[in-house]
Each structure stands twice: as C-alpha cells, then as structure tokens.
Amino acid sequence: MKDLQSWPEPVVRVQSLSESGLRAIPDRYVKPPSDRPLLVSSPLAKDVNIPVIDLKGLFVGAKVPNGPDDPTLRQINEACRNWGFFQVVNHGVDPKLMRMMRESWREFFHLPVESKQLYANSPCTYEGYGSRLGVEKGAVLDWSDYYFLHYMPECLRNHEKWPALPPSCREQIAEYSKQVVELSGRLMKMLSLNLGLPEDFLQRCFGGEDIGACLRVNFYPKCPQPDLTLGLSSHSDPGGLTLLLPDENVPGLQVRRGDNWVTVNPVSDAFIINIGDQMQVLSNAIYKSVEHRVIVNSAQERVSLAFFYNPKSDIPIAPTPELVTEDRPALYPAMTFDEYRLYIRTKGPRGKSQVESLKSARQ
C-alpha cells in the first residue's frame, strides 16, 4: 500500500491541456499504434448496437413476477451471455434527475481549477478529483479527468468529499445514488434467476445490504489528435455491475466484439449496464466481463457517470458451488474485492489481464 500514498509524478489536468489551445498532444498521452482507435476502428460501429431492453412492468414491488421464463429476463440472459453489455429503458430511475446530474457535473468541471483542486485525490482511495489511474512512473496516460466518490458502505460516505458546487450537487448525488442502488438490486435478482439461483442469491454473495457502491464521473475534453489517444484505455470493470449514464449527444464508449470495437449509440434516458469481473467469477464465467474503452474527439467534450455496484470489500468471492460441475470446474480462486482491485489501482486499466491471469493460474 506504500506505493498508493501519492502520485509518482506531478498531476496534469487534461482539461487544462485541452483549453490551452495546443495542437499536438504531449507524448505522455500517445498510445502505441496497436491501441490507437484509428488503426483498429470497427467496421461494425455504424450497423451494430448493444441490446436495448425495456424493463417496464417487469417488477411488482420488489418481486420478479414471472420468474426466469419472463421474456425480458430471457433478453437480459442472452445479453449477459453474448455481449456482457446492454442498455435498459423504463428502469425506474427518474429521467429528470439523470439529466440534472449530468449537467451539474458538466458545470463542476467548468468551475475554475482552484475550486476543483480543493478535492484533488490521491491513489490511496482515489476519492476526489483526479486525472490518472495507476501509479507506475512514466505510464502512458488517458485523455480524461474524473471525480470519484463513495456512496456505500455508509462508513465511507463522506459528504464533505462531495463537491459543494454547483449548490445542488450533493443533494442530487444522494438521491441519484439511492435510486441507482435500488435499480442495481433489481438487476441482481434478474441475474440470479437467469443463472438458476434463488432471486436473492447474488445479493447475499455481495454482502446483502452491506455492499460497496461508488460513482466515477468522467470528463473527456476535446482532443486535437483523437486518433493517437484514448479517453480511457481498454479494460474490464473489476467490480460486480456497472450502470453507466452516458453523454446522450456524443458517443464515445466502445465495446470489444471479437476482433472489432463497436461504438455504443446511447438511447435517450437509458443506462448502459455491463458485467464486471466479480460477476464473472461468481458465475464461473457463464457471464463474462467484456473489454471496453472510450474514444475522444476534437469537436466536443463528453461527460458520463459510471456507478459501480460491488461486493462488500472483505468478502471472499469465488465461483458459486451451484454453478460448478465436473464438466465446468471452478475456474477462479477465492479473493476479496479489496485484494482484487489493488491491481487496477496500481497498474491502471489493462484489458482483461487480471481476471484471465487468475483463470490461467487456477488451471
């Protein structure tokens, strides 16, 4: 943990670079040719989108009415198995609140830099205003700034670490997080049923009500050379589920599909849901986390909000015994989320190298 006390080099705000009028990005942001979006852009990008699933009427109270044979549950099951990503509409989160959150955070990132620096983060917890992932000196960086905060468990929820400006921001964060946690709980029930498990099974594996939940708000400034860099390098999410509120007007998220990258076209008032590594482990790779990345552009900035729904950090996560058979033995060793997420916090985003290394070590 000693390496996570401070950043290895002075932090440079990408937004400040963008607004300085530079015509060429610094070498620190230039990706290797194999990782540049221009050289590996997907021919499918304009013709394919991740599945869009309507959740309207699926729930009566907190119960799933029709069990795993419900057509909507089948759609979710297919999306989890075939894509690892899907969009949901009519999900129960207030669309007006979603739009207000996105615009409040856009306003935050356009505050004077001194106001934002009050919340500057460190790699110890990553909580606050940041501009890099990983602590390796000399690493190639991503073209983005962000703000990271904790919502659950309550012992980590510190309103003083949430932005005081814009004035409505803290109140919006609290209500938005409450509603997204409720949606996450419903999604957990759907995934449990689709795996042939009791509807509360995955939630109990995560710690019941004592789960982890955090928000990362991403700001991708305009970039003079978007073909040379990425807003966020290829990675799979280390946690359980991610619920992304994208920028509706500016696509940027790309999902790996075989050897191609598919640019996601956001649907109005939808969340983009993706499976994280912890869910891949629990399901014994029936559901797989999928690599994704973010491209940037020279004409428009982007704001997105990624809400991470994770297991309680000190609970060992391992393949569910009910999903382990002679033909499909346990693929992963048990590991707590605290142990698991040290990898990305130290090394930054690196494809699916972490979860795959666990699998190869087990075999």
C-alpha positions in Angstrom: 0.0 0.0 0.0 3.0 2.3 0.3 3.0 2.8 -3.4 -0.6 4.1 -3.2 0.1 7.1 -0.9 1.0 9.6 -3.6 1.2 10.0 -7.4 4.6 9.2 -8.9 4.7 12.5 -10.9 3.0 15.9 -10.8 -0.6 15.7 -11.8 -1.6 17.5 -15.1 -5.2 18.3 -15.6 -6.2 17.1 -19.1 -8.9 19.8 -19.3 -6.2 22.4 -18.8 -4.2 21.0 -21.7 -7.2 20.9 -23.9 -8.1 24.5 -23.1 -4.6 25.8 -23.6 -5.0 25.6 -27.4 -2.3 23.1 -28.1 -2.3 21.4 -31.5 -0.4 18.3 -30.6 -0.9 16.2 -27.5 2.1 15.5 -25.2 3.9 12.2 -25.7 2.5 11.0 -22.3 -0.9 10.6 -24.0 0.2 9.0 -27.3 -0.9 5.3 -27.3 1.1 2.5 -29.1 0.0 2.1 -32.7 -1.9 -1.1 -31.9 -4.1 0.7 -29.3 -4.9 3.7 -31.3 -8.6 3.9 -32.3 -8.0 4.9 -36.0 -6.0 1.7 -36.7 -8.4 -0.7 -35.1 -11.7 1.0 -35.7 -14.7 -1.3 -36.1 -16.5 -1.8 -39.4 -19.5 -2.8 -37.3 -19.7 0.5 -35.5 -22.4 2.1 -37.6 -24.5 -1.1 -38.1 -24.5 -2.8 -34.7 -25.5 -1.7 -31.2 -25.6 -3.5 -27.9 -29.1 -4.8 -26.9 -31.7 -2.4 -25.7 -34.1 -3.9 -23.1 -37.3 -2.4 -21.8 -37.9 -3.1 -18.1 -41.3 -1.5 -17.9 -43.8 -3.7 -15.9 -41.2 -6.3 -15.1 -41.4 -5.8 -11.3 -44.4 -5.7 -9.0 -43.0 -4.2 -5.8 -39.7 -5.9 -5.1 -40.7 -9.3 -6.6 -39.9 -10.6 -10.1 -43.4 -11.7 -11.3 -42.9 -14.3 -13.9 -39.6 -16.0 -12.9 -36.8 -16.9 -15.4 -39.3 -17.6 -18.2 -40.2 -13.9 -18.5 -39.3 -12.7 -22.0 -37.5 -9.7 -20.6 -35.4 -11.9 -18.3 -34.5 -14.0 -21.3 -33.4 -10.9 -23.2 -31.1 -10.0 -20.3 -29.8 -13.5 -20.1 -28.9 -13.5 -23.8 -27.3 -10.1 -23.5 -25.2 -11.1 -20.5 -24.0 -14.3 -22.2 -23.4 -12.9 -25.7 -22.4 -9.3 -25.1 -21.7 -8.6 -21.4 -23.3 -5.2 -22.1 -26.9 -4.0 -22.6 -29.0 -0.8 -22.3 -32.1 -0.6 -20.2 -35.0 1.8 -20.5 -38.1 2.3 -18.2 -35.8 1.3 -15.4 -37.4 3.3 -12.6 -34.7 6.0 -12.1 -36.1 9.5 -12.6 -35.0 10.7 -16.1 -35.2 14.3 -15.0 -32.7 13.5 -12.2 -30.5 11.7 -14.6 -30.3 14.8 -16.8 -29.8 17.2 -13.9 -26.9 15.0 -12.6 -25.1 15.0 -15.9 -25.4 18.8 -16.3 -24.4 19.5 -12.7 -21.2 17.6 -13.2 -20.6 19.3 -16.5 -20.9 22.5 -14.6 -18.5 21.2 -11.9 -15.8 20.5 -14.5 -16.1 24.0 -15.9 -15.5 25.6 -12.5 -12.2 27.4 -12.0 -9.4 25.0 -11.5 -8.7 26.3 -8.0 -12.3 25.3 -7.0 -11.8 21.8 -8.3 -8.3 21.4 -6.7 -9.9 21.6 -3.3 -11.0 18.0 -4.0 -7.7 16.7 -5.5 -7.3 13.0 -4.9 -4.6 10.5 -4.1 -4.1 6.9 -5.2 -4.8 5.7 -1.6 -8.6 5.8 -2.1 -8.9 7.6 -5.5 -11.7 9.6 -3.9 -12.0 13.1 -5.3 -10.9 15.0 -8.4 -8.3 13.0 -10.5 -6.6 12.7 -13.8 -4.9 9.3 -13.9 -5.3 5.6 -12.9 -2.4 3.6 -11.8 0.9 4.7 -10.1 3.5 3.4 -12.5 6.0 6.1 -13.3 6.2 7.0 -16.9 3.0 5.3 -17.9 1.1 6.4 -21.0 -1.9 8.3 -19.7 -5.5 8.6 -20.8 -7.1 11.8 -22.2 -9.6 12.4 -19.3 -10.2 13.8 -15.9 -12.6 12.3 -13.4 -14.3 12.6 -10.0 -14.6 9.5 -7.8 -16.7 9.2 -4.6 -18.1 6.6 -2.3 -21.8 6.0 -1.6 -21.7 2.6 0.2 -20.9 1.3 2.7 -22.2 4.2 4.8 -19.0 4.3 6.9 -17.2 5.5 3.7 -19.9 8.0 2.7 -18.4 11.5 3.4 -20.5 14.4 2.1 -17.6 16.7 2.7 -15.7 14.9 -0.1 -18.6 15.5 -2.5 -18.4 18.8 -4.4 -20.2 21.8 -2.7 -20.6 23.4 -6.1 -22.8 23.5 -8.0 -25.1 24.2 -4.9 -27.5 21.3 -5.7 -24.7 18.7 -6.4 -24.6 17.0 -3.1 -28.4 16.6 -2.8 -28.6 15.3 -6.4 -25.8 12.8 -5.7 -27.6 11.4 -2.7 -30.9 10.9 -4.4 -29.4 9.6 -7.7 -27.2 7.1 -5.8 -30.2 5.9 -3.8 -32.3 5.3 -6.9 -29.4 3.6 -8.8 -28.7 1.3 -5.9 -32.4 0.2 -6.0 -32.1 -0.5 -9.7 -28.9 -2.5 -9.1 -30.7 -4.6 -6.5 -33.4 -5.4 -9.1 -30.8 -6.3 -11.7 -29.1 -8.6 -9.2 -32.4 -10.5 -8.8 -32.7 -10.9 -12.6 -29.2 -12.3 -12.9 -29.7 -14.7 -10.1 -32.9 -16.1 -11.6 -31.3 -16.3 -15.0 -28.4 -18.4 -13.5 -31.0 -20.8 -12.0 -30.4 -19.5 -8.5 -32.8 -18.1 -5.8 -33.5 -14.4 -6.6 -31.6 -13.1 -3.6 -28.6 -15.4 -4.1 -26.1 -13.0 -5.8 -27.1 -10.2 -3.4 -26.3 -12.4 -0.5 -22.9 -13.2 -2.1 -22.2 -9.5 -2.3 -22.9 -9.0 1.4 -26.7 -8.5 1.5 -27.4 -4.8 2.1 -23.8 -4.2 3.2 -22.4 -3.8 -0.3 -20.0 -1.4 -1.9 -21.2 1.4 -4.3 -19.3 4.2 -5.8 -19.6 6.8 -8.5 -17.0 7.8 -11.1 -17.8 10.9 -13.2 -15.7 11.0 -16.4 -14.9 14.2 -18.2 -13.4 13.8 -21.7 -12.1 17.2 -23.0 -11.8 18.0 -26.7 -8.6 16.5 -28.1 -6.6 17.9 -31.0 -5.3 14.4 -32.0 -8.0 11.9 -31.1 -6.6 9.3 -33.5 -3.5 9.0 -31.2 -5.0 8.5 -27.8 -7.9 7.2 -25.8 -10.2 8.8 -23.2 -10.0 5.5 -21.2 -7.8 2.6 -22.1 -9.2 -0.9 -22.8 -10.3 -2.7 -19.6 -12.9 -4.8 -17.9 -14.5 -3.4 -14.8 -13.1 -5.0 -11.6 -16.4 -4.9 -9.6 -19.8 -6.5 -9.9 -22.1 -4.4 -12.1 -21.6 -1.1 -13.7 -24.5 1.3 -14.5 -23.3 4.0 -16.9 -25.2 7.2 -17.6 -23.6 8.2 -20.9 -23.5 11.5 -22.7 -26.5 11.3 -24.9 -25.2 13.6 -27.6 -21.6 12.4 -28.0 -20.9 8.7 -28.5 -17.6 7.5 -27.2 -17.9 4.2 -25.4 -16.6 1.2 -27.5 -17.2 -2.4 -26.6 -15.0 -5.2 -27.8 -16.8 -7.7 -30.1 -14.4 -10.4 -31.2 -11.6 -8.6 -33.0 -13.6 -5.4 -33.5 -14.7 -2.4 -31.5 -18.4 -1.4 -31.6 -19.2 2.2 -30.7 -22.3 2.2 -28.5 -25.1 4.5 -29.6 -26.7 5.7 -26.4 -30.5 5.6 -26.1 -32.3 8.6 -24.5 -32.7 8.2 -20.7 -31.1 4.7 -20.7 -28.5 3.2 -18.6 -25.7 1.1 -20.1 -25.2 -2.0 -17.9 -22.1 -4.2 -18.0 -20.9 -7.3 -16.2 -17.8 -6.8 -14.0 -15.1 -9.2 -13.1 -16.6 -10.2 -9.8 -19.8 -11.3 -11.6 -17.7 -13.3 -14.0 -16.0 -15.1 -11.0 -19.3 -15.7 -9.2 -21.0 -17.1 -12.3 -17.9 -19.3 -13.1 -17.6 -17.4 -16.4 -21.2 -18.1 -17.6 -21.4 -14.3 -17.6 -18.2 -12.6 -18.7 -17.0 -9.1 -18.3 -16.1 -7.5 -21.6 -13.3 -5.2 -22.5 -14.4 -1.6 -23.3 -12.7 1.7 -23.9 -13.5 5.3 -24.6 -12.6 7.3 -27.7 -12.4 11.1 -27.7 -12.9 13.7 -30.5 -11.7 17.1 -31.5 -15.1 18.9 -31.7 -17.0 18.0 -28.5 -16.3 17.3 -24.8 -18.1 14.4 -23.1 -19.5 13.7 -19.6 -20.5 10.3 -18.3 -21.3 8.8 -14.9 -20.3 5.3 -14.1 -21.9 3.8 -11.0 -20.2 0.7 -9.6 -22.2 -1.8 -7.6 -19.6 -4.1 -5.9 -19.3 -6.8 -3.3 -18.5 -5.9 0.3 -14.8 -5.4 0.1 -13.7 -8.1 2.6 -15.9 -11.0 1.5 -14.1 -13.7 -0.5 -15.6 -14.0 -3.9 -15.4 -17.4 -5.7 -17.3 -19.4 -8.2 -20.8 -20.3 -6.9 -20.8 -24.0 -5.9 -24.2 -24.5 -7.7 -22.5 -23.4 -11.0 -19.5 -25.7 -10.6 -19.8 -29.2 -12.2 -17.5 -31.9 -13.3 -17.6 -30.6 -16.9 -17.2 -27.0 -15.7 -14.9 -27.0 -12.7 -14.2 -23.8 -10.6 -12.2 -21.5 -12.8 -11.0 -19.0 -10.2 -9.6 -19.0 -6.6 -11.4 -17.1 -3.9 -10.3 -13.5 -3.4 -11.8 -10.4 -1.7 -12.6 -7.4 -3.7 -10.1 -5.4 -1.6 -7.4 -7.7 -2.9 -8.7 -7.8 -6.4 -8.9 -4.0 -7.1 -5.4 -3.3 -6.0 -4.3 -4.5 -9.4 -6.1 -1.7 -11.4 -5.3 0.9 -8.7 -1.7 0.1 -9.1 -1.3 -0.7 -12.8 -4.2 1.2 -14.3 -6.5 -0.3 -17.0 -5.0 -3.3 -18.8 -7.7 -5.1 -20.8 -8.8 -8.4 -19.1 -5.3 -9.4 -18.0 -6.2 -9.6 -14.3 -9.2 -11.9 -14.4 -7.6 -14.0 -17.1 -4.4 -14.4 -15.1 -6.5 -15.8 -12.2 -8.1 -18.3 -14.5 -4.8 -19.5 -16.0 -3.3 -19.8 -12.6 -6.2 -22.0 -11.5 -5.8 -24.2 -14.5 
